[in-house]
């Protein structure tokens, strides 16, 4: 066995021993169900760089006070040393008794940050100066007098589908920044990352049923059958530019058919000449477009058909189905 292989084996054995003896010290802590309570056996404290500098200054002050027999300087040194002890105790108390109760994830396509909200609680007293970090991103938060705290992480994503929640590092340098207290949390939570939607430029429009984008009745009138106010996500081709010039906001043409009659069929089998990932991206874009247009739509996939329906619940179900396609 080579020296490098022996070194790697030794490091792995040391990591396994540390995991057994000190599981809270390493990020490889085994997953544990919610809620997760922090207590004294899983909180670790080390001095910060500023704390080491402060300790060096105290040592110099102590030597000078003893050398010159200066009682005032000796008293000041003792008072500052007491501050150091209180700082270490304060950092420990900032984490002790915290509990991670729930985790709520938002929605985001692959390549975009995924918002994840962590709900903390504590009984008896507020906790200040807290921070949580994971996968290169972090968020500061406090637990108020009501015992409730919330932190939001924007986790980076790379691909669609299930993404395990990375280990969470909960830490604090409160109150004076002389010590850093930390603990690792690893709840068994998987986050769903949506499929990345295809860019609209150059792609064909969504399968629009006849009459949905027909020329509206009433010309450029402002009645409910003709024009309405622009909503985010409305296709640019439906903006009535001439009529919008007479108003303070944009106006969009209404169709002759009511939206209750409109139905889009987004069919996986109708897409030819492109690979599976491009089909998923195009269908994801059409689902977003149908949701913005507030029409009913059906999503037809190889093994499941969703809809026809509309609304946020249907949108989430379609995005979930697309994200979990093999």
C-alpha positions as CSV (number, residue, x, y, z in Angstrom):
1,X,0.0,0.0,0.0
2,X,1.3,3.4,-1.0
3,X,2.0,6.2,1.5
4,X,-0.9,8.3,0.1
5,X,-3.3,5.3,0.4
6,X,-2.2,4.7,4.0
7,X,-2.7,8.4,4.7
8,X,-6.2,8.4,3.3
9,X,-7.1,5.3,5.3
10,X,-5.8,6.9,8.4
11,X,-7.8,10.0,7.9
12,X,-10.9,8.0,7.2
13,X,-10.4,5.9,10.4
14,X,-9.9,9.1,12.4
15,X,-13.1,10.6,10.9
16,X,-15.1,7.4,11.8
17,X,-13.7,7.6,15.4
18,X,-14.7,11.2,15.7
19,X,-18.1,10.4,14.4
20,X,-18.6,7.8,17.1
21,X,-17.1,9.8,19.9
22,X,-18.0,13.4,18.9
23,X,-20.9,13.3,16.4
24,X,-21.8,17.0,16.9
25,X,-18.3,18.1,16.0
26,X,-18.4,16.9,12.4
27,X,-20.8,17.7,9.5
28,X,-21.1,13.9,8.9
29,X,-23.6,13.7,11.8
30,X,-26.2,11.0,11.2
31,X,-29.6,12.3,10.1
32,X,-32.1,12.8,12.9
33,X,-35.8,13.5,12.8
34,X,-37.4,16.8,13.6
35,X,-37.7,18.5,16.1
36,X,-33.9,18.7,16.9
37,X,-33.0,20.1,20.3
38,X,-29.6,21.6,21.1
39,X,-28.1,20.8,24.5
40,X,-24.7,21.0,26.2
41,X,-23.4,17.7,24.8
42,X,-23.6,18.8,21.2
43,X,-22.4,22.4,21.4
44,X,-18.7,23.2,20.9
45,X,-16.8,26.4,21.6
46,X,-13.5,27.6,20.3
47,X,-11.9,31.1,20.6
48,X,-12.0,33.3,17.5
49,X,-9.0,35.1,16.0
50,X,-10.1,38.2,17.9
51,X,-10.4,36.2,21.1
52,X,-6.8,34.9,20.7
53,X,-5.5,38.4,20.2
54,X,-7.5,39.6,23.2
55,X,-6.0,36.7,25.3
56,X,-2.5,37.7,24.2
57,X,-3.2,41.3,25.3
58,X,-4.4,40.1,28.7
59,X,-1.2,38.0,29.1
60,X,0.9,41.0,28.4
61,X,-1.1,43.2,30.8
62,X,-0.8,40.5,33.5
63,X,3.0,40.3,33.1
64,X,3.3,44.1,33.2
65,X,1.1,44.5,36.3
66,X,3.0,41.8,38.2
67,X,6.4,43.1,37.1
68,X,5.7,46.6,38.2
69,X,3.5,45.6,41.2
70,X,0.7,47.8,39.8
71,X,-2.5,46.8,41.6
72,X,-4.8,49.0,39.4
73,X,-3.5,47.3,36.3
74,X,-3.8,43.9,37.9
75,X,-7.4,44.6,38.8
76,X,-8.2,45.8,35.3
77,X,-6.7,42.6,33.9
78,X,-8.8,40.5,36.2
79,X,-12.0,42.3,35.2
80,X,-11.2,41.8,31.5
81,X,-10.5,38.1,32.2
82,X,-13.9,37.9,33.8
83,X,-15.4,39.4,30.7
84,X,-13.7,36.6,28.6
85,X,-15.3,34.0,30.8
86,X,-18.7,35.6,30.5
87,X,-18.3,35.8,26.7
88,X,-17.7,32.1,26.5
89,X,-20.7,31.4,28.7
90,X,-22.9,33.8,26.6
91,X,-21.9,32.1,23.3
92,X,-22.9,28.7,24.8
93,X,-26.2,30.1,26.1
94,X,-27.0,31.5,22.7
95,X,-27.3,28.0,21.3
96,X,-28.3,26.0,24.4
97,X,-32.0,25.2,24.4
98,X,-32.7,26.1,20.7
99,X,-34.9,23.7,18.8
100,X,-35.4,23.3,15.1
101,X,-39.1,22.6,14.6
102,X,-39.9,22.6,10.9
103,X,-38.4,23.2,7.5
104,X,-40.4,24.7,4.6
105,X,-39.0,24.9,1.1
106,X,-40.1,27.2,-1.7
107,X,-40.0,26.5,-5.4
108,X,-37.2,27.3,-7.9
109,X,-36.0,25.8,-11.2
110,X,-32.6,24.2,-11.5
111,X,-29.8,26.7,-11.6
112,X,-31.7,29.3,-9.4
113,X,-31.4,29.6,-5.6
114,X,-34.0,27.6,-3.7
115,X,-35.5,29.4,-0.6
116,X,-35.6,27.2,2.5
117,X,-37.2,28.5,5.7
118,X,-36.1,27.1,9.0
119,X,-38.4,27.6,12.0
120,X,-36.7,27.7,15.4
121,X,-38.1,27.9,18.9
122,X,-36.9,28.3,22.4
123,X,-38.5,28.5,25.8
124,X,-37.9,30.9,28.6
125,X,-35.7,33.6,27.1
126,X,-34.7,35.2,23.8
127,X,-31.6,34.1,21.9
128,X,-29.6,36.8,20.0
129,X,-26.7,36.8,17.6
130,X,-27.6,33.5,15.9
131,X,-26.6,32.5,12.4
132,X,-27.2,29.3,10.3
133,X,-25.2,28.4,7.2
134,X,-25.2,25.6,4.6
135,X,-23.5,25.0,1.3
136,X,-21.9,28.4,1.1
137,X,-24.9,30.5,2.0
138,X,-26.0,31.8,5.4
139,X,-28.6,33.8,7.3
140,X,-28.6,35.7,10.6
141,X,-31.6,35.5,12.9
142,X,-32.8,35.9,16.5
143,X,-35.4,34.1,18.6
144,X,-37.7,36.8,20.2
145,X,-39.3,36.9,23.6
146,X,-42.2,34.8,22.3
147,X,-39.7,32.0,21.6
148,X,-40.1,32.0,17.8
149,X,-37.3,32.6,15.2
150,X,-37.1,32.1,11.5
151,X,-34.1,32.0,9.1
152,X,-34.2,31.7,5.3
153,X,-31.4,30.1,3.3
154,X,-31.0,30.5,-0.5
155,X,-29.5,27.2,-1.4
156,X,-27.8,26.8,-4.8
157,X,-29.3,24.2,-7.2
158,X,-27.8,22.4,-10.1
159,X,-30.2,19.8,-11.4
160,X,-33.9,19.0,-11.3
161,X,-35.4,16.4,-8.9
162,X,-34.8,15.6,-5.3
163,X,-31.9,17.4,-3.6
164,X,-30.9,16.4,0.0
165,X,-30.8,19.2,2.5
166,X,-27.1,19.8,3.2
167,X,-25.8,19.8,6.8
168,X,-26.8,22.9,8.7
169,X,-24.2,24.7,10.8
170,X,-25.8,26.7,13.6
171,X,-23.3,29.1,15.2
172,X,-22.9,32.3,17.2
173,X,-20.1,34.7,18.4
174,X,-22.5,36.6,20.7
175,X,-21.9,38.7,22.8
176,X,-18.4,40.0,22.3
177,X,-17.0,37.9,19.4
178,X,-14.3,36.3,21.6
179,X,-15.6,32.8,21.2
180,X,-17.5,30.9,18.5
181,X,-20.1,28.3,19.5
182,X,-21.4,25.9,16.9
183,X,-23.4,22.7,16.3
184,X,-24.2,20.7,13.2
185,X,-27.8,19.8,12.4
186,X,-28.7,17.2,9.7
187,X,-32.5,16.7,9.4
188,X,-33.5,14.0,6.9
189,X,-35.2,16.4,4.5
190,X,-35.2,16.3,0.7
191,X,-35.9,19.4,-1.4
192,X,-37.7,19.3,-4.8
193,X,-36.0,21.3,-7.5
194,X,-38.2,22.1,-10.5
195,X,-37.1,21.6,-14.1
196,X,-35.4,24.5,-15.8
197,X,-37.9,26.1,-18.3
198,X,-36.8,26.7,-21.9
199,X,-36.1,30.3,-22.8
200,X,-39.0,31.7,-24.8
201,X,-36.8,33.3,-27.5
202,X,-37.1,31.3,-30.7
203,X,-39.3,28.6,-29.3
204,X,-42.8,27.8,-30.7
205,X,-45.8,29.2,-28.7
206,X,-47.8,27.0,-26.4
207,X,-50.6,24.9,-28.0
208,X,-53.3,27.5,-28.0
209,X,-56.9,26.3,-28.6
210,X,-58.9,28.1,-31.3
211,X,-60.4,31.3,-30.1
212,X,-58.3,31.9,-27.0
213,X,-56.1,34.5,-28.7
214,X,-58.8,35.7,-31.2
215,X,-59.2,39.3,-32.0
216,X,-61.4,40.8,-29.1
217,X,-64.7,42.3,-29.7
218,X,-65.3,45.9,-29.1
219,X,-62.0,47.1,-30.8
220,X,-60.0,49.2,-28.4
221,X,-62.8,49.8,-26.0
222,X,-62.3,49.4,-22.2
223,X,-65.2,47.0,-21.5
224,X,-64.6,43.7,-19.9
225,X,-65.0,41.8,-23.1
226,X,-62.3,44.0,-24.9
227,X,-59.4,45.1,-22.7
228,X,-58.1,44.5,-19.2
229,X,-55.2,45.6,-17.2
230,X,-51.8,43.9,-17.8
231,X,-50.8,41.2,-15.4
232,X,-47.3,39.8,-14.9
233,X,-46.8,36.9,-17.2
234,X,-49.2,38.0,-20.0
235,X,-47.8,37.2,-23.4
236,X,-46.4,40.4,-25.1
237,X,-48.3,39.6,-28.3
238,X,-51.6,40.3,-26.5
239,X,-50.7,43.9,-25.3
240,X,-52.9,46.5,-27.0
241,X,-50.2,49.2,-27.5
242,X,-52.5,51.7,-29.2
243,X,-55.0,51.6,-26.4
244,X,-52.3,51.5,-23.7
245,X,-51.1,54.9,-24.9
246,X,-54.3,56.5,-23.6
247,X,-53.9,55.0,-20.1
248,X,-51.4,55.1,-17.3
249,X,-50.8,51.3,-17.5
250,X,-50.7,48.6,-20.1
251,X,-53.9,47.1,-21.5
252,X,-54.2,43.5,-22.7
253,X,-56.7,42.2,-25.3
254,X,-59.4,39.8,-23.9
255,X,-60.5,36.9,-26.1
256,X,-64.0,36.3,-27.4
257,X,-64.1,33.0,-25.6
258,X,-64.2,33.1,-21.9
259,X,-61.2,31.7,-20.0
260,X,-63.4,29.1,-18.5
261,X,-63.8,27.6,-22.0
262,X,-60.1,27.8,-22.8
263,X,-58.0,24.6,-22.4
264,X,-54.4,23.9,-23.4
265,X,-53.2,20.5,-24.1
266,X,-49.5,20.2,-23.3
267,X,-48.6,16.8,-24.8
268,X,-45.2,15.1,-24.4
269,X,-45.9,12.9,-27.4
270,X,-46.6,15.9,-29.7
271,X,-43.0,17.1,-29.4
272,X,-40.7,15.5,-32.0
273,X,-37.1,16.0,-33.0
274,X,-35.8,17.0,-29.5
275,X,-34.4,15.0,-26.6
276,X,-36.1,14.3,-23.3
277,X,-34.5,17.1,-21.4
278,X,-35.5,19.6,-24.0
279,X,-39.0,18.3,-24.0
280,X,-39.1,18.7,-20.2
281,X,-37.8,22.3,-20.5
282,X,-40.3,23.2,-23.1
283,X,-43.3,21.7,-21.2
284,X,-42.1,23.6,-18.1
285,X,-42.2,26.8,-20.0
286,X,-45.7,26.1,-21.4
287,X,-46.9,25.2,-17.9
288,X,-45.6,28.6,-16.6
289,X,-47.3,30.4,-19.6
290,X,-50.6,28.6,-19.0
291,X,-50.4,29.5,-15.3
292,X,-49.8,33.2,-16.1
293,X,-52.6,33.2,-18.7
294,X,-54.9,31.7,-16.1
295,X,-56.4,29.1,-18.5
296,X,-57.2,25.5,-17.9
297,X,-54.5,23.1,-19.2
298,X,-53.7,19.4,-19.3
299,X,-50.2,18.0,-19.1
300,X,-49.8,14.7,-20.8
301,X,-46.7,12.7,-19.9
302,X,-45.6,9.2,-20.8
303,X,-47.1,7.6,-17.6
304,X,-49.5,10.2,-16.2
305,X,-52.0,12.8,-17.4
306,X,-52.7,15.8,-15.1
307,X,-55.7,18.0,-15.6
308,X,-57.5,19.7,-17.2
309,X,-57.3,22.1,-14.3
310,X,-55.9,25.5,-13.3
311,X,-54.5,27.3,-10.2
312,X,-51.5,27.0,-8.0
313,X,-52.1,23.4,-6.9
314,X,-52.3,22.2,-10.5
315,X,-49.1,24.2,-11.3
316,X,-47.2,22.6,-8.5
317,X,-48.4,19.2,-9.4
318,X,-47.3,19.6,-13.0
319,X,-43.9,21.0,-12.0
320,X,-43.4,18.2,-9.6
321,X,-44.2,15.6,-12.3
322,X,-41.8,17.2,-14.7
323,X,-39.0,17.4,-12.1
324,X,-39.3,13.8,-11.3
325,X,-39.3,12.4,-14.8
326,X,-36.4,9.9,-15.4
